[in-house]
Amino acid sequence: MIQTNRVLIKQGYTRRKNRSISVNVILLLLTVCLCGMMLLYGKTNYGLSTVIRVLSGEQIQGATFTIEVLRLPRMLCGLLAGIAFGISGNTFQTMLRNPLASPDIIGISSGSSIAAVFCILVLNMSGSGVSIAAVISGLIVSTIIYVLSKGSGFSGSRLILIGIGMQAMINALISYLLVKASQNDASVALRWLSGSLNGMSTKDVPALFIVVFIFGIIILCLTKQLQILELGDEFATTLGVKINLIRIMLILSSVFLIAFATSITGPIAFVAFLSGPIASRLVGPGAPNVLGAGLVGALLVLGADMIGQFVFSIRFPVGVITGILGAPYMLFLLVVINKRGQT
């Protein structure tokens, strides 16, 4: 009997592992295809051979500027930002055991946004200065939310409620700054707040890549501990997990990812919120989905950008398209949670 149970457990583990690997490979292939499409298609379409020649360093009149200066930075920033949003959103949702615990729902993205808007409208800053301020502000707001939610003991529900309240307050401040700003400055800030890949440049890519690589690897290395935290603090402590240390490492890594990605592309709506649940459905229950969430995030950003550019007669920022996709899901989720009687 014991031997039979062991065989069944091993078979179940193998099936989950194989499904997870297969899903991640498919998601990776789809991401590569979308990256290629963003380089191939636009106002002027180029053949695959032309793109390869340009990326190899060959100078082709018209194509080199379009591919290297316009399309490649846009594609890379969308890819990296999508991975950052997906991984950070999934980490918060898994750690807090609540699908509403996404950085763009609990105020972390807004924390970065308020600094960026202040720099644009009041200090007339741009470029790296705005990015640095957005990252610092995101860290400060996250720290405030975490400290207020800790109380006598850490509570995920309390953190979500405090985060939602913090987001409402920050959004009110952003609205005030926009109302007081001049029309030209306000339009610049509104474009940034909508979440857009327009105006991405090669200089934005290296720093974003370094942040995504470092903190993405940290979260991937802590995947097992993250899955244990999902079982609850008591189980995690029983299994020898240093819950406070692991939780702080996961939160800091996720905040760096979301804050830095937001500082580059603006707060692209609902990508962090959608990526984790979609990846979880694809890989199946019990399987790690950190990598899958990152790839789903990249697919959402790249796919939404393609839709915004080519499907409609007017070009829409990527954040508008992801917002259209995410808002109905959020309403559906709230209805499901209400029916189940969950908090």
PLY file of the C-alpha trace (Angstrom):
ply
format ascii 1.0
element vertex 343
property float x
property float y
property float z
element edge 342
property int vertex1
property int vertex2
end_header
0.00 0.00 0.00
2.76 2.43 0.98
4.71 1.48 -2.14
1.64 2.08 -4.30
1.13 5.53 -2.75
4.75 6.38 -3.42
4.39 5.37 -7.07
1.21 7.45 -7.44
2.86 10.48 -5.82
5.88 10.13 -8.09
3.69 9.81 -11.17
1.69 12.89 -10.17
4.90 14.88 -9.60
6.24 13.79 -13.00
3.00 14.78 -14.77
2.99 18.22 -13.12
6.66 18.75 -13.96
6.22 17.70 -17.60
3.15 19.91 -17.99
4.98 22.87 -16.47
7.97 22.42 -18.77
5.74 22.02 -21.84
3.69 25.13 -21.02
6.79 27.24 -20.37
8.38 26.10 -23.65
5.21 26.97 -25.58
4.99 30.38 -23.86
8.64 31.02 -24.67
8.11 30.14 -28.34
5.06 32.44 -28.53
7.06 35.24 -26.90
9.88 34.81 -29.44
7.33 34.89 -32.28
5.79 38.12 -30.99
9.23 39.69 -30.57
9.99 38.80 -34.19
6.66 40.21 -35.38
7.36 43.53 -33.65
10.61 43.80 -35.62
9.09 42.69 -38.92
5.82 44.62 -39.07
4.96 48.32 -38.89
4.24 51.15 -41.29
6.90 49.51 -43.43
7.19 45.72 -43.39
10.59 44.05 -43.66
11.54 40.49 -44.50
13.17 38.21 -41.96
16.45 38.27 -43.89
16.52 42.08 -43.75
15.96 42.08 -39.98
18.73 39.51 -39.46
21.13 41.54 -41.60
20.39 44.72 -39.65
20.77 42.97 -36.29
24.07 41.52 -37.55
25.39 45.06 -38.00
24.82 45.63 -41.71
23.74 49.16 -42.66
20.61 49.19 -44.85
19.13 52.55 -45.74
15.83 53.11 -43.92
15.70 49.63 -42.41
18.61 50.16 -39.99
17.05 53.25 -38.41
13.55 51.76 -38.26
14.63 48.42 -36.77
17.53 49.41 -34.50
16.33 52.81 -33.27
12.53 52.45 -33.27
11.43 48.83 -33.13
14.19 46.99 -31.25
14.16 49.21 -28.09
10.34 49.14 -28.10
10.30 45.36 -28.31
13.01 44.83 -25.66
11.44 47.28 -23.19
8.03 45.65 -23.69
9.52 42.18 -23.21
11.48 43.07 -20.07
8.71 45.18 -18.53
6.17 42.41 -19.16
8.42 39.87 -17.44
8.90 42.25 -14.50
5.17 42.95 -14.12
4.28 39.25 -14.45
6.80 37.95 -11.92
6.16 40.67 -9.33
2.38 40.35 -9.58
2.48 36.57 -9.25
4.85 36.82 -6.26
2.52 39.12 -4.32
-0.58 37.09 -5.20
1.05 33.80 -4.19
2.68 35.13 -1.03
-0.50 36.84 0.21
-2.76 34.04 -1.06
-5.13 36.48 -2.71
-5.59 37.18 -6.45
-6.34 40.84 -5.61
-2.88 41.28 -4.08
-1.34 42.69 -7.24
1.10 45.65 -7.17
-1.18 47.69 -9.41
-4.12 47.07 -7.06
-2.43 47.61 -3.67
-0.72 50.90 -4.47
2.88 50.00 -5.32
2.59 51.04 -8.98
0.85 54.24 -7.87
3.73 54.88 -5.47
6.11 54.96 -8.41
3.67 56.96 -10.53
3.29 59.84 -8.07
7.04 60.52 -8.06
7.25 60.35 -11.84
4.29 62.71 -12.29
5.74 65.14 -9.71
9.10 65.13 -11.50
7.47 65.69 -14.91
4.97 68.37 -13.86
6.70 70.24 -11.03
10.45 69.70 -11.49
10.38 69.50 -15.31
12.64 66.44 -15.18
12.92 63.63 -17.72
14.93 60.49 -18.45
16.95 58.75 -15.73
16.02 61.30 -13.05
12.36 60.35 -13.35
13.24 56.64 -13.26
15.33 56.98 -10.09
12.63 59.02 -8.34
9.95 56.49 -9.34
11.96 53.56 -7.96
12.71 55.34 -4.67
9.08 56.40 -4.27
7.87 52.86 -4.98
10.18 51.51 -2.28
9.05 54.14 0.25
5.34 53.53 -0.38
5.87 49.75 -0.19
7.71 50.13 3.11
4.89 52.27 4.54
2.27 49.73 3.45
4.27 46.83 4.92
4.92 48.59 8.25
1.27 49.63 8.65
0.08 46.12 7.83
2.47 44.41 10.24
0.95 45.56 13.55
1.23 42.78 16.12
1.74 40.27 13.30
1.82 40.21 9.53
-1.58 40.06 7.85
-2.04 39.69 4.10
-5.66 40.93 4.22
-4.62 43.99 6.21
-1.82 44.70 3.73
-4.27 44.55 0.80
-6.77 46.89 2.48
-4.08 49.38 3.47
-2.61 49.17 -0.03
-5.98 49.88 -1.67
-6.46 52.88 0.64
-2.93 54.10 -0.12
-3.59 53.78 -3.84
-6.78 55.85 -3.56
-4.91 58.59 -1.72
-2.02 58.62 -4.20
-4.37 58.67 -7.20
-6.11 61.69 -5.65
-2.73 63.46 -5.38
-1.93 62.59 -9.01
-5.29 64.02 -10.11
-4.55 67.21 -8.15
-1.16 67.61 -9.84
-2.72 67.06 -13.26
-5.43 69.66 -12.62
-2.87 72.26 -11.53
-0.45 71.56 -14.41
-0.29 73.37 -17.72
-1.99 71.71 -20.68
1.27 70.69 -22.38
2.82 69.25 -19.22
-0.40 67.45 -18.30
-0.56 65.77 -21.72
2.98 64.44 -21.26
2.14 63.08 -17.81
-1.12 61.53 -19.05
0.71 59.73 -21.85
3.12 58.32 -19.29
0.30 57.34 -16.91
-1.52 55.46 -19.67
1.41 53.02 -19.93
3.10 53.20 -23.29
6.05 51.83 -25.23
6.22 54.94 -27.41
9.54 56.75 -27.23
11.53 53.81 -25.88
15.24 54.18 -26.61
18.31 51.96 -26.49
19.54 53.67 -23.30
16.46 52.39 -21.41
17.28 48.73 -22.07
20.53 47.95 -20.15
19.38 49.12 -16.71
15.98 47.44 -17.12
17.66 44.21 -18.21
20.01 44.22 -15.20
17.14 44.81 -12.73
14.92 42.13 -14.30
17.79 39.64 -14.47
19.00 40.11 -10.89
15.69 40.28 -9.06
14.00 37.79 -11.39
16.72 35.26 -10.58
16.32 35.94 -6.84
12.58 35.22 -6.99
13.15 32.12 -9.14
15.64 30.83 -6.55
13.06 31.41 -3.81
10.25 29.67 -5.71
10.13 26.70 -3.34
9.94 28.97 -0.28
7.26 31.04 -2.02
5.14 27.93 -2.57
5.56 26.99 1.10
4.52 30.50 2.21
1.32 29.97 0.23
0.41 27.23 2.72
0.43 29.74 5.60
2.92 31.00 8.17
2.39 28.09 10.59
3.15 25.44 7.96
6.09 27.44 6.68
7.56 27.79 10.17
7.06 24.07 10.82
8.94 23.30 7.59
11.86 25.48 8.68
11.28 28.51 6.45
12.53 31.81 7.87
9.30 33.52 6.98
10.22 37.12 7.85
13.52 37.02 5.96
12.04 35.25 2.91
9.00 37.55 2.84
11.15 40.69 2.97
13.43 39.35 0.21
10.43 38.53 -1.99
8.75 41.88 -1.35
11.92 43.89 -2.02
12.68 41.96 -5.20
9.11 42.36 -6.46
9.04 46.06 -5.61
12.29 46.69 -7.47
10.88 44.87 -10.50
7.54 46.70 -10.55
8.96 50.12 -9.66
11.73 50.06 -12.25
9.50 48.69 -15.01
6.88 51.32 -14.17
9.52 54.07 -14.27
10.41 53.07 -17.87
7.05 52.27 -19.47
4.58 53.84 -17.08
1.99 51.82 -15.13
0.74 49.36 -17.77
-2.65 48.40 -16.36
-3.53 44.92 -15.12
-0.50 43.03 -16.51
0.72 42.20 -13.00
-2.86 41.38 -12.03
-3.58 38.99 -14.92
-0.26 37.19 -15.45
-0.21 35.02 -12.32
-3.78 33.61 -12.58
-3.35 32.89 -16.31
-0.01 31.15 -15.75
-1.45 29.18 -12.83
-4.32 27.90 -14.99
-1.90 26.90 -17.73
0.72 25.06 -15.65
-1.88 23.44 -13.41
-2.28 23.25 -9.62
0.76 22.58 -7.46
3.34 23.49 -10.12
5.65 26.53 -9.82
4.49 29.29 -12.12
6.98 32.14 -11.56
8.62 31.70 -14.96
5.25 31.15 -16.62
3.87 34.35 -15.08
6.84 36.32 -16.43
6.31 34.93 -19.93
2.55 35.57 -19.79
3.31 39.15 -18.72
5.62 39.57 -21.71
2.98 38.13 -24.05
0.31 40.46 -22.66
2.46 43.57 -23.11
3.78 42.67 -26.57
0.42 41.39 -27.80
-1.47 44.41 -26.47
1.06 46.74 -28.08
0.59 45.02 -31.44
-3.20 45.28 -31.08
-2.98 48.94 -30.09
-0.80 49.75 -33.10
-2.47 47.83 -35.91
-6.01 46.65 -35.11
-7.74 50.03 -34.74
-7.78 53.08 -36.98
-6.35 55.10 -34.07
-3.17 53.93 -32.32
-3.72 53.24 -28.63
-1.06 52.95 -25.90
-0.47 49.45 -24.64
-1.94 50.31 -21.20
-5.32 51.12 -22.75
-5.54 47.66 -24.34
-4.44 45.80 -21.18
-6.94 47.88 -19.21
-9.75 46.77 -21.52
-8.67 43.15 -20.97
-8.13 43.41 -17.22
-11.15 45.37 -16.02
-13.78 42.67 -16.86
-11.62 39.99 -15.22
-11.34 42.06 -12.04
-15.12 42.50 -11.90
-15.58 38.76 -12.49
-13.07 37.97 -9.72
-14.83 40.26 -7.25
-18.16 38.57 -8.00
-16.62 35.09 -7.53
-14.96 36.11 -4.25
-18.23 37.61 -3.00
-20.16 34.42 -3.84
-17.61 32.30 -2.01
-17.76 34.58 1.00
-14.03 35.24 0.94
-12.39 38.39 2.28
0 1
1 2
2 3
3 4
4 5
5 6
6 7
7 8
8 9
9 10
10 11
11 12
12 13
13 14
14 15
15 16
16 17
17 18
18 19
19 20
20 21
21 22
22 23
23 24
24 25
25 26
26 27
27 28
28 29
29 30
30 31
31 32
32 33
33 34
34 35
35 36
36 37
37 38
38 39
39 40
40 41
41 42
42 43
43 44
44 45
45 46
46 47
47 48
48 49
49 50
50 51
51 52
52 53
53 54
54 55
55 56
56 57
57 58
58 59
59 60
60 61
61 62
62 63
63 64
64 65
65 66
66 67
67 68
68 69
69 70
70 71
71 72
72 73
73 74
74 75
75 76
76 77
77 78
78 79
79 80
80 81
81 82
82 83
83 84
84 85
85 86
86 87
87 88
88 89
89 90
90 91
91 92
92 93
93 94
94 95
95 96
96 97
97 98
98 99
99 100
100 101
101 102
102 103
103 104
104 105
105 106
106 107
107 108
108 109
109 110
110 111
111 112
112 113
113 114
114 115
115 116
116 117
117 118
118 119
119 120
120 121
121 122
122 123
123 124
124 125
125 126
126 127
127 128
128 129
129 130
130 131
131 132
132 133
133 134
134 135
135 136
136 137
137 138
138 139
139 140
140 141
141 142
142 143
143 144
144 145
145 146
146 147
147 148
148 149
149 150
150 151
151 152
152 153
153 154
154 155
155 156
156 157
157 158
158 159
159 160
160 161
161 162
162 163
163 164
164 165
165 166
166 167
167 168
168 169
169 170
170 171
171 172
172 173
173 174
174 175
175 176
176 177
177 178
178 179
179 180
180 181
181 182
182 183
183 184
184 185
185 186
186 187
187 188
188 189
189 190
190 191
191 192
192 193
193 194
194 195
195 196
196 197
197 198
198 199
199 200
200 201
201 202
202 203
203 204
204 205
205 206
206 207
207 208
208 209
209 210
210 211
211 212
212 213
213 214
214 215
215 216
216 217
217 218
218 219
219 220
220 221
221 222
222 223
223 224
224 225
225 226
226 227
227 228
228 229
229 230
230 231
231 232
232 233
233 234
234 235
235 236
236 237
237 238
238 239
239 240
240 241
241 242
242 243
243 244
244 245
245 246
246 247
247 248
248 249
249 250
250 251
251 252
252 253
253 254
254 255
255 256
256 257
257 258
258 259
259 260
260 261
261 262
262 263
263 264
264 265
265 266
266 267
267 268
268 269
269 270
270 271
271 272
272 273
273 274
274 275
275 276
276 277
277 278
278 279
279 280
280 281
281 282
282 283
283 284
284 285
285 286
286 287
287 288
288 289
289 290
290 291
291 292
292 293
293 294
294 295
295 296
296 297
297 298
298 299
299 300
300 301
301 302
302 303
303 304
304 305
305 306
306 307
307 308
308 309
309 310
310 311
311 312
312 313
313 314
314 315
315 316
316 317
317 318
318 319
319 320
320 321
321 322
322 323
323 324
324 325
325 326
326 327
327 328
328 329
329 330
330 331
331 332
332 333
333 334
334 335
335 336
336 337
337 338
338 339
339 340
340 341
341 342
